């Protein structure tokens, strides 16, 4: 588990977890994998992965941050 933001840190616990999992773009997996791994690193936060609007086929199986 990574720790919650403390004084002097520039990122929140969520951002630190996201950056750790993303690993400078070396993350291999889907959006769902990404979400689950980010969530594992958070103790007191509970991020959600929600879909709104028209469903985009295959979105949840893509690598995050790709177009």
N, CA, C and O atoms as a DFTB+ gen file, in Angstrom:
268 C
 N C O
     1  1       0.837      -1.182       0.000
     2  2       0.000       0.000       0.000
     3  2       0.878       1.240       0.000
     4  3       1.884       1.289       0.707
     5  1       0.507       2.237      -0.783
     6  2       1.239       3.485      -0.740
     7  2       0.517       4.406       0.238
     8  3      -0.653       4.191       0.556
     9  1       1.190       5.386       0.690
    10  2       0.631       6.205       1.756
    11  2      -0.159       7.394       1.228
    12  3      -0.024       7.799       0.074
    13  1      -0.970       7.927       2.093
    14  2      -1.770       9.100       1.788
    15  2      -0.863      10.323       1.729
    16  3       0.156      10.372       2.418
    17  1      -1.216      11.285       0.933
    18  2      -0.433      12.512       0.764
    19  2      -0.156      13.155       2.120
    20  3      -1.043      13.298       2.962
    21  1       1.082      13.530       2.294
    22  2       1.439      14.264       3.504
    23  2       2.002      15.618       3.104
    24  3       2.222      15.885       1.923
    25  1       2.228      16.450       4.070
    26  2       2.713      17.806       3.785
    27  2       3.956      17.773       2.907
    28  3       4.868      16.975       3.121
    29  1       3.970      18.648       1.926
    30  2       5.119      18.751       1.047
    31  2       5.020      17.894      -0.206
    32  3       5.742      18.134      -1.175
    33  1       4.146      16.908      -0.203
    34  2       3.985      16.082      -1.397
    35  2       3.088      16.800      -2.397
    36  3       2.156      17.506      -2.013
    37  1       3.374      16.617      -3.665
    38  2       2.604      17.318      -4.691
    39  2       1.433      16.499      -5.220
    40  3       0.530      17.063      -5.839
    41  1       1.420      15.197      -4.996
    42  2       0.347      14.349      -5.513
    43  2      -0.489      13.744      -4.398
    44  3      -0.017      13.553      -3.277
    45  1      -1.732      13.447      -4.724
    46  2      -2.625      12.769      -3.782
    47  2      -2.285      11.282      -3.763
    48  3      -1.499      10.806      -4.581
    49  1      -2.878      10.559      -2.831
    50  2      -2.681       9.110      -2.751
    51  2      -3.162       8.448      -4.045
    52  3      -2.511       7.533      -4.549
    53  1      -4.299       8.904      -4.588
    54  2      -4.815       8.335      -5.833
    55  2      -3.820       8.544      -6.973
    56  3      -3.513       7.610      -7.714
    57  1      -3.315       9.778      -7.113
    58  2      -2.370      10.072      -8.195
    59  2      -1.081       9.278      -8.019
    60  3      -0.533       8.766      -8.995
    61  1      -0.596       9.171      -6.798
    62  2       0.600       8.365      -6.549
    63  2       0.368       6.907      -6.940
    64  3       1.239       6.278      -7.541
    65  1      -0.791       6.375      -6.606
    66  2      -1.114       4.999      -6.951
    67  2      -1.208       4.826      -8.467
    68  3      -0.681       3.861      -9.022
    69  1      -1.881       5.763      -9.129
    70  2      -2.008       5.719     -10.584
    71  2      -0.629       5.750     -11.244
    72  3      -0.346       4.946     -12.133
    73  1       0.214       6.662     -10.819
    74  2       1.552       6.783     -11.413
    75  2       2.386       5.527     -11.158
    76  3       3.136       5.091     -12.031
    77  1       2.258       4.956      -9.983
    78  2       2.993       3.735      -9.658
    79  2       2.554       2.590     -10.574
    80  3       3.390       1.884     -11.137
    81  1       1.254       2.412     -10.717
    82  2       0.721       1.339     -11.564
    83  2       1.045       1.601     -13.033
    84  3       1.414       0.672     -13.753
    85  1       0.916       2.834     -13.487
    86  2       1.175       3.186     -14.883
    87  2       2.642       2.934     -15.241
    88  3       2.943       2.539     -16.367
    89  1       3.544       3.157     -14.302
    90  2       4.967       2.851     -14.465
    91  2       5.547       3.460     -15.745
    92  3       6.162       2.764     -16.553
    93  1       5.341       4.768     -15.914
    94  2       5.849       5.493     -17.088
    95  2       5.432       4.861     -18.413
    96  3       6.188       4.886     -19.383
    97  1       4.223       4.293     -18.449
    98  2       3.698       3.712     -19.680
    99  2       4.017       2.247     -19.868
   100  3       3.665       1.663     -20.893
   101  1       4.679       1.640     -18.895
   102  2       5.038       0.226     -19.010
   103  2       3.939      -0.718     -18.545
   104  3       4.093      -1.938     -18.616
   105  1       2.826      -0.157     -18.067
   106  2       1.699      -0.986     -17.622
   107  2       1.180      -1.823     -18.783
   108  3       0.979      -1.313     -19.885
   109  1       0.968      -3.087     -18.535
   110  2       0.379      -3.988     -19.524
   111  2      -0.931      -4.502     -18.948
   112  3      -0.935      -5.181     -17.921
   113  1      -2.020      -4.191     -19.588
   114  2      -3.313      -4.660     -19.111
   115  2      -4.419      -3.772     -19.629
   116  3      -4.183      -2.857     -20.417
   117  1      -5.618      -4.048     -19.185
   118  2      -6.808      -3.333     -19.631
   119  2      -7.171      -2.222     -18.651
   120  3      -6.557      -2.081     -17.593
   121  1      -8.188      -1.433     -19.026
   122  2      -8.682      -0.404     -18.103
   123  2      -9.127      -1.034     -16.792
   124  3      -8.873      -0.485     -15.720
   125  1      -9.786      -2.180     -16.871
   126  2     -10.255      -2.817     -15.641
   127  2      -9.077      -3.261     -14.776
   128  3      -9.098      -3.071     -13.560
   129  1      -8.055      -3.849     -15.388
   130  2      -6.853      -4.238     -14.643
   131  2      -6.220      -3.016     -13.987
   132  3      -5.820      -3.057     -12.823
   133  1      -6.137      -1.932     -14.749
   134  2      -5.541      -0.684     -14.282
   135  2      -6.289      -0.177     -13.060
   136  3      -5.686       0.156     -12.040
   137  1      -7.601      -0.123     -13.174
   138  2      -8.456       0.321     -12.083
   139  2      -8.258      -0.540     -10.828
   140  3      -8.098      -0.016      -9.726
   141  1      -8.272      -1.848     -11.006
   142  2      -8.149      -2.745      -9.860
   143  2      -6.793      -2.607      -9.176
   144  3      -6.711      -2.645      -7.948
   145  1      -5.739      -2.449      -9.954
   146  2      -4.411      -2.299      -9.363
   147  2      -4.262      -0.952      -8.648
   148  3      -3.633      -0.875      -7.592
   149  1      -4.834       0.097      -9.218
   150  2      -4.813       1.406      -8.544
   151  2      -5.544       1.296      -7.209
   152  3      -5.065       1.780      -6.183
   153  1      -6.677       0.672      -7.238
   154  2      -7.499       0.536      -6.038
   155  2      -6.788      -0.257      -4.939
   156  3      -6.945       0.042      -3.755
   157  1      -6.005      -1.268      -5.333
   158  2      -5.250      -2.062      -4.357
   159  2      -4.290      -1.199      -3.542
   160  3      -4.005      -1.502      -2.384
   161  1      -3.792      -0.124      -4.152
   162  2      -2.827       0.724      -3.478
   163  2      -3.423       1.772      -2.567
   164  3      -2.691       2.565      -1.974
   165  1      -4.726       1.792      -2.445
   166  2      -5.393       2.818      -1.638
   167  2      -6.082       2.187      -0.436
   168  3      -6.852       1.236      -0.576
   169  1      -5.802       2.719       0.732
   170  2      -6.368       2.178       1.957
   171  2      -7.704       2.833       2.294
   172  3      -8.688       2.139       2.547
   173  1      -7.743       4.160       2.298
   174  2      -8.935       4.881       2.745
   175  2      -9.716       5.528       1.617
   176  3     -10.617       6.328       1.870
   177  1      -9.391       5.200       0.395
   178  2     -10.118       5.740      -0.750
   179  2     -10.701       4.581      -1.540
   180  3     -10.152       3.479      -1.544
   181  1     -11.812       4.838      -2.204
   182  2     -12.505       3.788      -2.940
   183  2     -12.935       4.307      -4.304
   184  3     -14.116       4.572      -4.524
   185  1     -11.973       4.455      -5.231
   186  2     -12.327       4.958      -6.557
   187  2     -13.281       3.999      -7.267
   188  3     -13.282       2.793      -7.016
   189  1     -14.074       4.557      -8.142
   190  2     -15.059       3.780      -8.884
   191  2     -14.749       3.832     -10.371
   192  3     -14.202       4.820     -10.860
   193  1     -15.091       2.787     -11.081
   194  2     -14.992       2.751     -12.529
   195  2     -16.419       2.632     -13.045
   196  3     -17.014       1.554     -13.012
   197  1     -16.961       3.744     -13.520
   198  2     -18.362       3.800     -13.936
   199  2     -18.468       4.142     -15.413
   200  3     -17.654       4.898     -15.944
   201  1     -19.460       3.589     -16.064
   202  2     -19.717       3.902     -17.465
   203  2     -20.934       4.808     -17.563
   204  3     -21.958       4.560     -16.925
   205  1     -20.815       5.860     -18.366
   206  2     -21.916       6.776     -18.604
   207  2     -22.077       6.944     -20.105
   208  3     -21.101       6.881     -20.852
   209  1     -23.297       7.156     -20.540
   210  2     -23.537       7.401     -21.960
   211  2     -23.467       6.135     -22.784
   212  3     -23.607       5.023     -22.274
   213  1     -23.249       6.333     -24.063
   214  2     -23.227       5.233     -25.022
   215  2     -22.041       4.312     -24.749
   216  3     -20.913       4.776     -24.584
   217  1     -22.297       3.030     -24.705
   218  2     -21.237       2.053     -24.471
   219  2     -20.347       1.963     -25.713
   220  3     -20.840       1.873     -26.838
   221  1     -19.059       1.989     -25.496
   222  2     -18.091       1.867     -26.580
   223  2     -17.529       0.451     -26.531
   224  3     -16.838       0.076     -25.585
   225  1     -17.835      -0.320     -27.556
   226  2     -17.410      -1.720     -27.607
   227  2     -15.892      -1.825     -27.488
   228  3     -15.154      -1.144     -28.200
   229  1     -15.443      -2.674     -26.592
   230  2     -14.034      -2.943     -26.433
   231  2     -13.267      -1.959     -25.561
   232  3     -12.085      -2.170     -25.290
   233  1     -13.918      -0.889     -25.116
   234  2     -13.225       0.118     -24.305
   235  2     -12.565      -0.489     -23.075
   236  3     -11.398      -0.218     -22.792
   237  1     -13.308      -1.305     -22.351
   238  2     -12.791      -1.839     -21.092
   239  2     -11.670      -2.855     -21.279
   240  3     -11.012      -3.234     -20.310
   241  1     -11.446      -3.298     -22.506
   242  2     -10.358      -4.248     -22.762
   243  2      -9.141      -3.579     -23.412
   244  3      -8.158      -4.248     -23.732
   245  1      -9.211      -2.260     -23.604
   246  2      -8.084      -1.524     -24.176
   247  2      -7.051      -1.196     -23.117
   248  3      -7.342      -1.206     -21.921
   249  1      -5.825      -0.900     -23.576
   250  2      -4.801      -0.385     -22.682
   251  2      -5.175       1.056     -22.336
   252  3      -5.574       1.808     -23.224
   253  1      -5.057       1.460     -21.073
   254  2      -5.401       2.826     -20.685
   255  2      -4.599       3.884     -21.457
   256  3      -3.455       3.660     -21.855
   257  1      -5.229       5.021     -21.649
   258  2      -4.630       6.208     -22.267
   259  2      -4.205       5.996     -23.723
   260  3      -3.272       6.642     -24.200
   261  1      -4.881       5.100     -24.415
   262  2      -4.596       4.925     -25.838
   263  2      -5.753       5.475     -26.649
   264  3      -6.894       5.505     -26.188
   265  1      -5.449       5.905     -27.852
   266  2      -6.489       6.434     -28.741
   267  2      -6.522       5.583     -29.991
   268  3      -7.322       5.837     -30.891
